[in-house]
């Protein structure tokens, strides 16, 4: 089997509300539908949300020159070359990697997690918000998610300690003690603010405290970890890949390591993050926010390991689901079951993709 071409569709963006500095603003999230073709008819697909359209377009000719004629099974070799031996992973290399794994799964007729070595076939899900302008909007969404069967809920809050403490108290009161809660201020606090919020996390029995300060502030994370009981999840801001993650693990700076497969090297790199975290006896809880095929790439890693507890589902449900026939779905007990279709396991709707296409590359 050989790669014969790469094509891409620039799709209509998704508008998402995010906190930027001290204010909240709607931001258009760009999407590229990437297709990697083979001489046997198997196609690898992914819909991006963290790739720069201009960068992908500028690199497309070189990607075609490099990839055409290669066997997708040599995904490790391809990943090493596209990421400069793991030193410089990026979104383009990461999304190509996901497409190659999708092809391999389709070639062999099985979902990717079974190729990796299955550890389970379902996982507990947590709802993961975007940003809102009021406490009540967060509360309403938390209650909606609870009614949909979610047993866990993660807030992306305002990013200021006092406001976030107030919000967390109100959400805990609204959902009751039985719902697991997580907080992710996306590296917004300084050390003093992070400790102030962390003590409230202990009081409110939060499941984890994510990205409280900059991921590069390893001494600050070590200090914070020594002063609170709530597990600290960090590392999502690591854009330089596997070797940088070692520094935080060696320093005992976190209880679970986060990673974004969209820019650290795709599924190939996440396999190594999973093994590394297991070696250090910490959890590996990769993010899976984004379109369903991106969620799936992370989900397959989670299904192939034992030291990960949750799969992240963006809410409100359907936020990124356009252009898909299949999506990750929650059952009545709060679990997402493994896909049964081969490859990434979720099928795109080509008619809908054509309607969403702004231009082709």
C-alpha angles and dihedrals in degrees: 000000000000135000110248105177149346122222132175140195122208104220134201109278126246115236112224131177113235135169111247112187108310098344141058121240140172112248128190111234110210121223132201121189104212121199123190112192130205136196090247094058097254114134128200114215139189134160109215130209104172099048121104108235094214093051093048091048092049092051098042096093091051091046091053091048092049100042106036110101095021124120110242089219087074088072093136092055092045092049092050092052096044091049098042093248091319092302096108112026116172141173096269093054091043096054092046087053091054090051092051092052088048089055093048092052092048091048091056096036098238138104114263096248090065091053089051092048116270121246096176142342103231139035138196112255133216125203113237120200134210116219131295137190099229141038091236093059090055091046093049091050092047091053091046091052091048090053089050091058103263112147094190134043131191123203125211092198136189096283098236117106101228094045092046093049090052091048094049092051091051095047092048090051092048099049098036131227097295098068116084114233132198130186126212115178089171097239092309103136135078118228095269094048092046091055092048091053092041093059089055089049087059092049094049094044097238116186094226142351110222131201096342094163135008112307088227091061094085095160089052092052091049090051093047093047090054093055104046136048100214109101114254119225115195145147102081091118091061105118095167100066140221102353094054091053090060091066094059092045093049090051092051087234099148146029096216130018121228123205136177110219089196092077110012096069108290126252093335092059095041090058087060094046088053093052092045094052091048090052089055091044095239131124121265109213106170118194117251101182113138140053118349097259090053090047088050094053089057093039092058090055090050091050090053096055138059103213098069122086110183144039116214118231120189115233145245084053113251094031093133101014102106116124094029134113092192132036137174106276133197121231125215092268095054098260133126113216123219116263118256098204117092126264115009084351102225121098127222121226102234094193090054091044090056090052091050095047116112094179140338127240 
